Every structure is written in structure tokens, then in C-alpha cells.
Amino acid sequence: MMSIFGFGQSADIDIVLDGQEARKTAEVKTEDGKKERYYLYFDGESVSGKVNITLKKAGTKLEHQGIKIEFIGQIELYYDRGNHHEFTSLVKELARPGEMTQNASYEFDFAQVEKPYESYTGANVRLRYFLRVTVVKRLSDVVKEQDIAVHTLSTYPDMNNSIKMEVGIEDCLHIEFEYNKSKYHLKDVIVGKIFFLLVRIKIKHMEIQIIKRETTGSGPNTFNENETIAKYEIMDGAPVRGESIPIRLFLSGYELSPTMRDINKKFSVRYYLNLVLVDEEERRYFKQQEITIFRRADKQRKNLQQQLKRAPDTPHSSMMPATASPTSPTSQ
């Protein structure tokens, strides 16, 4: 009767990944905002290792209905907690039903497993990869999960179009702004300039912002979460006609993920450069431009061409509120 009340044999499960001593780790933010370091993998890499099962009570057997290991990639939307959307699910049987009388080890290998998306934790969504070992028991299973981090690598052709736009308020303000390119890797530098063609309003402050927009759900259940990742002051004081203001913004100091577009039809993460002007009456004018951020492959990585996944080269676009004019900054 003791096992019926949960006092029977149990076990500890330990997952040891092949080569984990030499494998790089990556920092992944957890749902509660903390940061954990997980072993880092890329798309197409095999995930292999050993499962060690240690009996807690020597001399007592453990009856089970089978032992299995799963490799799972899933998306969890925080507003829909009950449903975990699995886009990858692989299962390997480690042992048939039977009984254990001593500690055991089982090897596993998920060969060249597809990992199409990057690990991500946001305001309303989490995408994670993990291994799950289950010792199936009649009453309560023994389960152990271990997360891994996944990075997606992208490459773009050398041609990377610059962004050049003119914005203005009729007879009051006319400026040109230019950024050196539209696609940036995570350690890149945004280089640009602002050129004032006409200034008839008293501007006291100008800054450039990096805005992350996380979109989850679809239709009436679409949620947009905007987060200002960076604020960089590019001017303090009134500009004059003909003045040119340089921009140089280093991305390496900020927590950025790659751009993610329509991931498994569940969520997107996009980035925008937001140019903000403030006049002496505290009115704010802004102009947004979408940029693409990607993770560049490490040149030292072996078998680089096998790891690279070409990212879709979608045309950049300017994002503005519905009430904004496409050629004029918007007053807030």
C-alpha cells in the first residue's frame, strides 16, 4: 500500500549533453525577468547525450511503464496559458516497460534536428526549446526538463540599401534624414545624418529611439506591445537652416533579438528607428522607419555554410499612425 500513497521507489533524472564542457552558452530571459544561461545550439545541429537515472532508495525496485525522451520546440502565449503550441516534437523510447533494480544510463541522439526559430522571451510570448525525460509510472510520472538556447543565423547580400527620406510641415519645417543601411546585425553601428532645409519652428531637442514592437495573436485577438529599447539624444538646442547633425548609434549595448516575422503564425518582433523632435511648447513630432536586425554568423564557426539560413529579404517600409501624413512629421 505504500506505493499507492506515494512512498514507493522514485528516482532522480540527470541529462548530460554531449560535449557540453566545450559548448558555448547563451543568456535567455525567463518569464519572470530573470536570466539563465543555457547550452547554445543552431538549426541543423544534432542534440545528443546521455540520461542518467539514479534510484533514490537502494535495494527497492522501480516499476515503470516505459522511459522516453522528447525534444520539443513550443510557443506559449501568456494570454492563452492553457495551450502550448508545439512546432517541433520528437520522441525516442529509452526503455520498454519493466522494472529498475539499479541505476541506469541511456544514450539519445536527435540527429540534425530542425530548429527553425530563435529562443525568445517577450512581454506576451515565449518561444523555448527543451528536452523532457519521462519515467512513466502507474500513478505519477517522474519528469525532468532541460532547456537549451537556440540562435538563428542570417546572411544578406553585400547590397544593403540606405534609408533616405524627406519629412516636413508645410512652411514650418523641412528636413532630410538618412541612415547608412536598412539591415543591421546585433553588434552593428547605425550611422546617419539629419539635414535641415527649412526651420521656422523653435526646436529645442531631438533624439532617435529604437522601438521594439511585439505583435501576438491575430484578428480581434491581436496584441501590440511597444518597448523603447534605446534613446539617443542627437541635438540639444535650436538648429539652423543648412545644419547637418550626425548620428552614430552602437547597437551592442542594448538587449536586442533578431527581427522575427510571423513566427509560426503566432507572433512577430519588429524594430523601428523613431526620430523625435520636441519644440519649445513641448509638442512632439516623430517619424518612424522599420529596420531589420539579424544575428550575423561568427566567421570562426566551422561548417558555416551549413549553419546559415538565408533570411527573407523583405522591403523595408515606413510605419506611421493612421492619422499621420506620409510626408509630414506627426504632432503629438
C-alpha positions in Angstrom: 0.0 0.0 0.0 2.9 2.4 0.5 3.4 3.0 -3.2 -0.3 3.9 -3.5 0.3 6.8 -1.2 3.4 7.9 -3.0 6.0 6.4 -0.6 7.4 3.9 -3.1 10.5 4.0 -5.1 11.4 7.1 -7.0 14.4 8.4 -9.0 16.5 11.4 -9.9 17.0 12.2 -13.6 20.0 13.9 -15.0 20.5 14.9 -18.6 24.1 15.2 -19.8 24.6 16.7 -23.3 27.5 15.5 -25.5 30.4 18.0 -25.5 28.7 20.3 -23.0 32.0 21.2 -21.4 33.2 22.9 -24.5 29.8 24.1 -25.8 29.0 27.8 -25.7 26.2 29.1 -23.6 23.7 31.9 -24.2 21.8 34.1 -21.8 18.0 33.6 -22.0 15.5 35.7 -20.1 12.9 33.8 -18.2 9.3 34.7 -17.9 9.8 36.4 -14.5 12.5 38.6 -15.9 15.5 36.7 -14.5 18.3 35.5 -16.8 19.5 31.9 -17.2 22.4 30.5 -19.2 21.6 27.5 -21.4 23.8 25.5 -23.8 23.7 27.0 -27.2 22.6 25.2 -30.4 21.9 26.2 -34.0 19.5 24.9 -36.6 20.5 21.6 -38.1 22.8 20.7 -35.2 22.3 17.3 -33.5 21.2 17.2 -29.9 22.6 14.1 -28.2 23.8 13.0 -24.9 23.0 10.6 -22.0 20.2 10.3 -19.5 21.3 9.1 -16.0 18.6 7.7 -13.7 19.5 7.3 -10.1 17.2 5.3 -7.8 16.5 7.2 -4.5 16.2 4.0 -2.4 18.8 1.3 -2.6 17.5 -2.2 -2.8 14.0 -1.2 -3.8 12.8 -1.7 -7.4 11.1 0.9 -9.6 8.3 -0.4 -11.7 7.6 1.8 -14.8 5.5 1.7 -18.0 8.4 2.9 -20.1 11.1 5.7 -20.3 11.1 8.2 -23.1 12.9 11.5 -24.0 11.3 14.2 -26.1 12.8 17.2 -28.0 10.2 20.0 -28.0 10.0 23.4 -29.5 7.0 25.3 -28.3 5.4 28.8 -28.3 3.4 29.9 -25.2 1.1 33.0 -25.4 0.7 34.4 -22.0 -3.0 35.3 -22.6 -3.7 31.6 -23.6 -1.9 29.8 -20.8 -3.7 26.5 -21.3 -2.4 25.9 -24.8 1.2 25.3 -25.7 1.7 25.4 -29.4 4.4 22.8 -30.4 6.1 23.4 -33.7 8.7 20.7 -33.1 8.1 17.4 -31.2 10.4 14.4 -31.5 10.2 11.3 -29.2 12.7 8.5 -28.6 12.0 5.5 -26.4 14.8 4.8 -23.9 13.4 1.7 -22.2 10.4 -0.6 -22.6 8.0 -1.1 -19.6 9.7 -3.1 -16.9 11.4 -2.5 -13.6 14.7 -1.0 -12.5 16.7 -2.5 -9.6 19.8 -0.4 -10.1 20.9 2.9 -11.5 20.9 3.1 -15.3 22.1 5.3 -18.2 20.6 5.7 -21.6 22.1 7.4 -24.7 20.0 9.5 -27.0 20.5 11.3 -30.3 18.2 13.7 -32.2 20.2 13.9 -35.4 20.4 17.1 -37.3 17.2 18.3 -35.7 15.4 21.3 -37.2 15.3 24.4 -35.0 13.7 27.0 -37.3 13.2 29.9 -34.8 15.3 31.7 -32.2 14.7 31.3 -28.5 12.7 34.3 -27.3 11.0 35.7 -24.2 8.9 38.8 -24.6 6.2 40.7 -22.9 3.4 38.4 -24.1 5.0 35.3 -25.6 7.8 32.8 -25.0 9.5 30.5 -27.5 11.6 27.8 -26.0 13.3 24.5 -26.8 13.8 21.8 -24.2 14.4 18.1 -23.6 11.9 16.3 -21.4 12.6 12.8 -19.9 9.6 10.9 -18.5 9.7 7.8 -16.5 6.0 6.6 -16.9 4.6 5.3 -13.7 1.2 3.9 -12.9 0.3 6.8 -10.5 2.6 9.7 -11.0 5.3 10.1 -13.7 8.8 11.2 -12.9 9.7 14.1 -15.2 12.8 16.2 -15.9 13.0 19.1 -18.3 16.2 20.8 -19.5 16.1 23.9 -21.7 18.6 24.8 -24.4 19.1 28.1 -26.2 18.8 28.4 -30.0 20.2 31.2 -32.2 19.3 31.6 -35.8 22.0 32.9 -38.1 21.3 35.0 -41.2 23.3 36.4 -44.1 22.4 39.2 -46.5 24.0 40.2 -49.8 26.5 43.0 -49.7 24.0 45.3 -51.2 22.1 46.9 -48.3 20.0 49.8 -49.3 20.3 53.0 -47.3 17.3 54.8 -45.9 16.8 58.3 -47.2 13.6 60.3 -46.5 12.3 63.8 -46.5 9.7 65.0 -44.0 8.2 68.3 -43.2 5.5 70.6 -42.1 4.4 73.0 -44.8 6.2 76.4 -44.5 7.5 75.4 -41.0 9.9 72.6 -41.1 11.7 70.6 -43.8 14.4 68.0 -43.0 16.1 65.2 -44.7 17.3 62.2 -42.8 19.5 59.3 -44.0 20.6 56.1 -42.4 23.5 54.2 -44.0 21.6 50.9 -44.4 18.3 49.2 -43.6 19.6 45.9 -42.2 21.9 45.7 -39.1 23.4 42.9 -37.2 23.2 42.8 -33.4 26.7 44.3 -32.9 26.4 46.9 -35.7 26.5 50.7 -35.7 23.8 52.8 -37.1 25.4 55.7 -38.9 23.3 58.6 -40.4 22.7 62.3 -40.6 19.9 64.8 -40.3 20.0 67.8 -42.7 17.8 70.9 -42.0 16.5 72.5 -45.2 13.9 74.8 -43.5 13.4 75.7 -39.8 10.7 78.0 -38.8 9.6 76.4 -35.5 11.7 76.6 -32.4 13.0 73.1 -31.8 14.8 72.5 -28.5 15.5 68.9 -28.5 15.9 65.9 -30.9 16.5 62.2 -30.2 16.5 58.9 -32.0 14.9 55.9 -30.4 14.9 52.2 -31.1 11.4 50.8 -30.6 10.6 47.1 -30.4 7.1 46.1 -31.4 5.9 42.7 -30.3 2.7 41.5 -32.0 0.9 38.4 -30.8 -2.3 36.8 -31.8 -4.4 37.6 -34.9 -7.6 39.4 -35.8 -9.6 40.8 -32.9 -7.2 39.0 -30.5 -4.1 40.9 -31.7 -1.9 42.4 -29.0 0.8 45.0 -29.7 3.4 45.7 -27.1 5.8 48.6 -27.8 9.0 49.0 -25.9 11.6 51.7 -26.2 14.9 49.9 -26.2 17.2 52.9 -26.6 17.1 56.7 -26.5 19.9 58.6 -28.0 20.0 62.4 -28.0 21.3 63.8 -31.2 20.7 67.5 -30.7 20.0 69.9 -27.8 19.2 73.4 -28.9 17.7 75.1 -32.0 19.0 74.1 -35.4 19.5 76.5 -38.2 18.9 76.1 -41.9 21.7 74.2 -43.6 22.9 72.5 -40.5 23.7 68.8 -40.6 23.5 66.6 -37.4 25.5 63.3 -37.5 24.1 60.1 -36.0 26.2 57.2 -34.6 24.4 54.7 -32.5 26.1 51.5 -31.3 23.7 48.5 -31.0 25.9 46.3 -29.0 25.0 48.0 -25.7 21.3 47.1 -26.0 19.3 43.9 -25.4 18.0 43.1 -28.9 16.8 40.0 -30.6 16.7 39.4 -34.3 13.7 40.6 -36.2 11.0 37.9 -36.3 8.3 38.0 -38.8 5.1 35.9 -38.4 6.7 33.1 -36.3 4.6 30.0 -36.7 1.7 32.4 -37.4 1.7 33.2 -33.6 3.9 36.4 -33.2 6.2 38.9 -34.7 9.0 41.1 -33.4 9.9 44.2 -35.4 12.2 47.1 -34.8 11.8 50.8 -35.8 14.0 53.8 -35.7 11.9 56.7 -34.3 13.1 60.2 -35.0 11.6 62.6 -32.3 11.6 66.4 -32.3 10.4 68.5 -29.4 9.6 72.2 -29.8 9.7 74.9 -27.1 5.9 74.3 -26.5 6.6 70.7 -25.7 4.9 69.5 -28.9 6.4 66.3 -30.2 6.9 65.4 -33.8 8.1 61.9 -34.9 8.8 59.8 -37.9 9.3 56.0 -37.8 11.2 53.8 -40.1 11.4 50.0 -39.9 14.8 48.3 -39.9 15.8 44.7 -39.9 18.0 43.3 -37.2 19.7 40.0 -37.7 22.3 37.7 -36.0 25.4 37.6 -38.0 27.3 34.3 -38.2 30.6 34.1 -36.4 33.3 33.9 -39.1 35.2 31.4 -36.9 32.4 28.9 -36.8 33.1 25.6 -38.6 30.9 24.4 -41.4 29.4 27.9 -41.6 27.6 27.4 -44.8 25.7 24.5 -43.3 24.5 26.7 -40.4 23.5 29.8 -42.3 19.8 30.2 -43.1 19.1 33.0 -45.6 16.6 35.4 -44.1 13.7 36.6 -46.3 14.7 39.9 -47.9 11.5 41.9 -47.4 11.3 45.5 -48.5 11.6 48.0 -45.6 8.6 50.2 -45.0 7.7 53.3 -43.0 5.3 52.7 -40.2 3.1 55.6 -39.2 -0.2 56.0 -37.3 -3.3 56.1 -39.4 -3.8 59.8 -38.7 -0.2 60.7 -39.8 0.6 62.2 -43.2 3.1 60.1 -45.1 5.2 63.2 -45.9 4.9 65.1 -42.6 6.0 64.5 -39.0 3.1 64.0 -36.7 2.4 66.3 -33.8 1.6 64.6 -30.5 
